[in-house]
Amino acid sequence: MNRKLTFLWKFALLLSGIGFSVAVVIDASRSESRDVGAAETDVTKVTATTNPKRSTSVVDNKAEETPNSAKRSADEDAIRLTGDDYVKAYSAADAKSISAQYTPDAEYIDEQGNLYQGREAIEEAMKTLFAANTGCQIGLEIQTIRFVSPGLAVEDGTMTFTASNGSEPTESRYTAMHVKTNGKWFTASVREHAPKVRRQQQAQLKHLDWLRGDWVDESEDAVVTFSCDAIDGGNYLLRKFGVHIVGQDAMSGTQRIGWDPLTGKLRAWIFDSEGGFSDGLWHYDDEGRWMLKSTGATADGQSASNTSIYTFVNEDTMTWQSVDHEIAGVALPDSEVVTIVRRAPIPQIAIEADLSKSN
């Protein structure tokens, strides 16, 4: 029985923080099993979203032409070409070329209201942005260009930023004022407008897309399986898991993962078949690992907490480890690092055989 409970404890933890109640029982027998070092946890997830200007993402390339482009004035064409040049300079991380498009005393105001006055300040701001976001891209969609006077034009449009870290593209509106000097158009002022509040559930969940599918961890004594699929229109991920020991069902549970708009983090709600539950926050650390730090209660009413560390290896492999596990204030040893592999699909011939049996 102790051996069975040991595997229950280890693999319940493996399946994202579920199984706090089992862990309590195992703790009493951990001195009899060297595997009892496994621990389950959850840790805060820092969203890939930071300053939309600094690490946002974007798409697009050229300003879109309007149906009456043939009727546009030469001045409007010239202003649109400056937009193309801006996009090219941005893609090349060429801060000097960007700043050269502004008048000497131009002003640039970003989404957060930060003011950069003059070409030098704008160039330094661009250098800082490119240093922090190597490979980032920008797209411009010019919506209107209005001529206030022969040498003064106001442009309204949308900027889309794409960071190289795979985060979701982010859009913001902008207004630019252009002036014509010695026959050439320069930008005298740019003001970005903070994007309207929009739902981010599906976009943020894409960061955990690699969890989707069917996975397995097998040993001589136990098999743990779990599946992960998007539900509710892609607003949640649902992970279902089962622990099988010596061919017998030993434990099952679910974990629902969703975006928490109040904290700006990915959250997990976990329930196991023993009656234990927990919830936690996901966090992506500097070492490329996803960590889930959870707190909850065992089926026996004892407080429990832990941190699970997931590392994406490739499309078919991930590793897991549990650290900082406590039950009723008592610290448990960190677990070993476990390798989990994607489960091979059931051969079609086996499916057909099962169907024929049922008929």
C-alpha positions in Angstrom: 0.0 0.0 0.0 2.8 2.4 0.8 4.3 1.8 -2.6 1.0 2.5 -4.3 0.6 5.7 -2.4 4.1 6.7 -3.3 3.3 6.6 -7.0 0.0 8.3 -6.4 1.8 11.2 -4.7 4.5 11.5 -7.3 2.2 11.4 -10.3 -0.6 13.5 -8.8 2.0 16.2 -8.4 3.2 15.6 -11.9 -0.3 16.5 -13.2 -0.1 20.2 -12.4 -0.5 20.5 -8.8 -3.4 18.1 -8.2 -3.3 15.5 -5.5 -2.6 17.5 -2.4 -4.7 15.1 -0.4 -2.7 12.1 -1.6 0.5 13.8 -0.7 -0.5 14.0 2.9 -0.9 10.2 3.1 2.4 9.7 1.3 4.2 12.0 3.7 3.6 9.6 6.5 5.3 6.8 4.5 8.0 8.7 2.7 10.8 7.3 4.8 9.9 3.9 3.3 10.2 5.1 -0.3 13.1 6.9 -2.0 10.6 8.2 -4.6 8.6 10.2 -2.0 10.7 13.3 -2.8 8.3 14.4 -5.4 6.5 17.7 -4.7 3.9 19.7 -6.5 3.7 23.4 -6.9 2.6 26.4 -8.8 4.3 29.7 -9.5 3.4 33.1 -10.8 3.3 33.6 -14.5 4.5 36.8 -15.9 2.8 37.5 -19.1 4.7 38.0 -22.1 3.1 41.4 -22.3 5.1 44.3 -21.0 5.2 47.9 -22.2 3.3 47.7 -25.5 5.8 50.0 -27.0 8.8 47.9 -25.8 7.8 44.3 -26.2 4.5 44.3 -28.1 4.1 42.6 -31.3 3.1 43.6 -34.7 2.3 42.8 -38.2 2.1 44.5 -41.5 4.5 46.1 -43.8 3.3 48.7 -46.2 0.7 51.4 -45.8 -2.4 50.1 -47.6 -3.3 52.0 -50.8 -6.8 53.5 -51.0 -9.1 52.8 -54.0 -8.7 56.4 -55.2 -5.0 56.4 -55.0 -4.8 57.7 -58.6 -6.6 60.9 -57.4 -4.3 61.5 -54.4 -2.1 64.5 -54.4 1.6 64.2 -54.8 1.9 65.5 -51.3 -0.2 62.7 -49.9 1.9 60.2 -51.8 5.0 61.7 -50.4 3.7 61.4 -46.8 2.7 57.8 -47.4 6.2 57.1 -48.7 7.7 58.4 -45.5 5.6 55.8 -43.7 7.1 53.1 -45.9 10.6 54.4 -45.1 9.8 54.4 -41.4 8.7 50.8 -41.5 11.9 49.8 -43.3 14.1 51.7 -40.9 12.3 50.1 -38.0 12.8 46.6 -39.4 16.5 47.4 -39.7 16.7 48.8 -36.2 18.1 52.0 -37.7 17.4 54.6 -35.0 19.3 57.3 -36.9 17.2 57.0 -40.0 14.0 57.1 -38.0 15.0 60.2 -36.2 16.0 61.9 -39.4 12.3 61.8 -40.5 11.5 64.2 -37.7 11.9 67.9 -37.6 14.8 69.1 -35.3 12.5 70.1 -32.5 9.9 67.3 -33.1 8.0 65.7 -30.2 7.1 62.0 -29.7 4.6 60.9 -27.1 4.2 57.2 -26.5 1.2 55.2 -25.1 2.3 55.8 -21.5 2.5 59.6 -22.0 6.3 59.7 -22.1 7.5 62.7 -24.0 10.7 62.7 -26.2 11.6 66.1 -27.5 13.9 66.6 -30.4 15.7 64.3 -32.9 18.4 63.3 -30.4 15.9 62.2 -27.7 13.8 60.3 -30.3 16.9 58.5 -31.6 18.0 57.5 -28.1 14.5 56.2 -27.4 14.6 54.1 -30.5 18.0 52.7 -29.6 16.8 51.7 -26.2 13.7 50.1 -27.7 15.7 48.1 -30.2 18.3 47.0 -27.6 15.5 45.6 -25.4 13.6 44.0 -28.3 16.0 42.6 -30.9 14.2 41.7 -34.1 11.0 43.6 -33.3 8.9 44.8 -36.2 6.3 47.5 -36.9 3.4 47.9 -39.3 1.5 51.0 -40.2 -2.0 51.3 -41.5 -2.7 54.9 -42.5 -6.4 55.6 -42.2 -6.6 59.3 -43.1 -4.4 62.2 -44.2 -5.9 65.7 -43.9 -4.3 68.8 -45.2 -4.8 71.7 -42.7 -2.8 74.0 -45.0 -0.6 73.5 -48.1 2.4 72.8 -45.9 0.7 71.1 -42.9 -0.9 67.7 -42.8 -2.5 65.5 -40.0 -2.3 61.7 -40.3 -4.3 59.2 -38.3 -3.7 55.5 -38.3 -2.9 52.3 -36.5 0.6 51.0 -35.5 1.1 47.3 -34.9 4.2 46.0 -33.0 5.5 42.5 -33.2 8.2 41.4 -30.7 10.7 38.7 -31.6 9.7 36.7 -28.4 6.5 35.3 -30.0 4.1 37.5 -28.0 0.8 38.5 -29.5 0.9 41.4 -31.9 -0.4 44.6 -30.3 -2.1 47.5 -31.9 -2.3 51.2 -30.9 -3.7 54.2 -32.6 -1.6 57.3 -33.4 -1.9 60.8 -34.7 1.0 62.4 -36.6 1.5 66.0 -37.8 3.7 66.5 -40.8 5.2 69.8 -42.1 6.7 70.5 -45.5 10.2 72.2 -45.4 12.2 73.0 -48.6 9.9 70.7 -50.6 10.3 67.7 -48.3 7.8 66.4 -45.7 9.0 65.9 -42.1 7.2 64.7 -39.0 6.8 67.4 -36.4 4.7 65.5 -33.8 3.5 61.9 -33.1 1.2 61.0 -30.3 0.3 57.3 -29.6 -3.1 56.5 -28.0 -3.4 53.7 -25.5 -5.3 50.8 -27.1 -8.9 50.4 -26.0 -9.5 47.6 -23.5 -9.8 44.3 -25.3 -10.1 40.7 -24.2 -6.8 38.8 -24.1 -7.9 35.4 -23.0 -7.2 33.5 -26.3 -4.1 35.5 -27.1 -2.4 34.9 -23.7 -3.3 31.2 -23.7 -1.3 30.7 -26.9 1.8 30.9 -24.7 0.8 27.4 -23.3 -0.2 25.9 -26.7 2.7 23.4 -26.3 0.8 21.7 -23.5 -2.0 20.7 -25.8 -2.4 17.1 -26.9 -2.0 13.7 -25.2 1.0 13.0 -23.0 2.3 10.1 -20.9 4.9 9.2 -18.2 5.5 5.5 -17.8 7.4 3.4 -15.3 7.4 -0.2 -14.3 4.7 0.3 -11.7 2.6 3.2 -12.9 1.4 5.0 -16.0 0.3 8.6 -15.9 -1.6 10.1 -18.8 -3.0 13.5 -19.4 -4.7 15.3 -22.3 -5.0 19.1 -22.9 -7.4 20.8 -25.2 -8.9 24.3 -25.7 -12.5 24.6 -24.6 -15.2 27.3 -24.4 -14.2 28.9 -27.7 -10.5 28.9 -26.9 -10.9 30.9 -23.7 -9.6 28.1 -21.5 -7.3 25.1 -21.6 -8.6 21.9 -19.9 -6.1 19.3 -18.8 -7.5 15.9 -17.8 -5.3 13.3 -16.2 -5.3 9.8 -14.8 -3.0 7.7 -12.7 -2.9 3.9 -13.3 -1.0 1.6 -11.0 -0.6 -2.1 -11.9 -3.3 -1.6 -14.5 -5.9 -0.2 -12.0 -7.3 3.3 -12.0 -5.8 5.1 -8.9 -6.6 8.7 -9.4 -7.9 11.3 -11.8 -8.5 15.1 -11.9 -8.7 18.2 -14.0 -6.9 21.5 -14.3 -8.5 24.5 -16.0 -6.2 27.2 -17.2 -7.4 30.7 -18.1 -6.3 34.3 -18.3 -7.0 36.4 -15.2 -7.7 40.0 -16.4 -7.5 41.3 -12.8 -3.9 40.2 -12.1 -2.7 40.1 -15.8 -1.5 36.5 -15.3 -2.4 33.0 -16.4 -4.2 31.2 -13.6 -4.9 27.5 -13.0 -7.7 25.9 -11.0 -7.0 22.3 -10.0 -9.3 19.5 -8.6 -8.4 15.9 -7.9 -10.6 12.8 -7.4 -9.5 12.5 -3.8 -11.2 15.8 -2.9 -8.2 18.1 -2.9 -8.0 21.3 -4.7 -5.8 24.3 -5.4 -5.3 27.3 -7.6 -2.2 29.1 -8.8 -0.5 31.4 -11.2 1.8 30.7 -14.1 5.2 32.5 -14.5 7.8 32.3 -17.3 11.3 32.8 -15.9 14.6 34.0 -17.3 15.8 30.4 -17.9 13.0 29.6 -20.3 10.9 27.6 -17.8 7.2 27.8 -17.0 6.5 27.7 -13.3 3.1 27.1 -11.6 2.9 28.2 -8.0 -0.2 26.8 -6.2 -1.8 26.9 -2.9 -4.8 24.8 -1.8 -6.0 22.1 0.6 -5.9 18.4 0.9 -9.0 16.3 1.1 -8.3 16.0 4.9 -8.3 19.8 5.3 -4.6 20.5 5.5 -3.0 23.5 3.8 -0.7 22.7 0.9 1.5 24.6 -1.5 4.1 23.9 -4.1 5.8 25.0 -7.3 5.8 22.9 -10.5 8.5 23.6 -13.1 7.8 22.7 -16.7 10.4 23.0 -19.4 9.6 22.7 -23.1 12.2 20.5 -24.7 10.7 20.0 -28.2 7.3 19.4 -29.8 7.1 15.9 -28.3 9.0 16.3 -25.0 8.8 18.3 -21.8 10.3 17.9 -18.3 8.7 18.5 -14.9 9.9 19.0 -11.4 8.2 19.9 -8.1 10.0 22.1 -5.6 9.1 24.1 -2.4 6.4 21.6 -1.5 4.7 22.0 1.9 1.8 20.3 3.6 0.5 21.7 6.9 3.7 23.8 7.1 6.0 20.8 6.8 8.5 21.0 3.9 8.9 18.0 1.7 11.9 17.2 -0.5 12.1 18.4 -4.1 11.2 15.8 -6.7 13.5 14.4 -9.4 13.2 15.8 -12.9 10.7 13.8 -14.8 10.6 13.5 -18.6 7.1 13.5 -20.2 6.6 12.5 -23.8 3.8 13.0 -26.3 1.6 10.0 -26.5 1.7 8.1 -29.8 -1.7 8.0 -31.6 -3.7 4.8 -31.5 -3.1 2.9 -34.8 -6.2 2.9 -37.0 -6.1 -0.9 -37.2 -6.6 -1.1 -33.4 -9.5 1.3 -33.5 -11.2 -0.8 -36.2 -10.6 -4.0 -34.2 -12.3 -2.4 -31.2 -15.2 -1.3 -33.3 -15.6 -4.8 -34.7 -15.6 -6.3 -31.2 -18.3 -3.9 -30.1 -20.4 -4.8 -33.1 
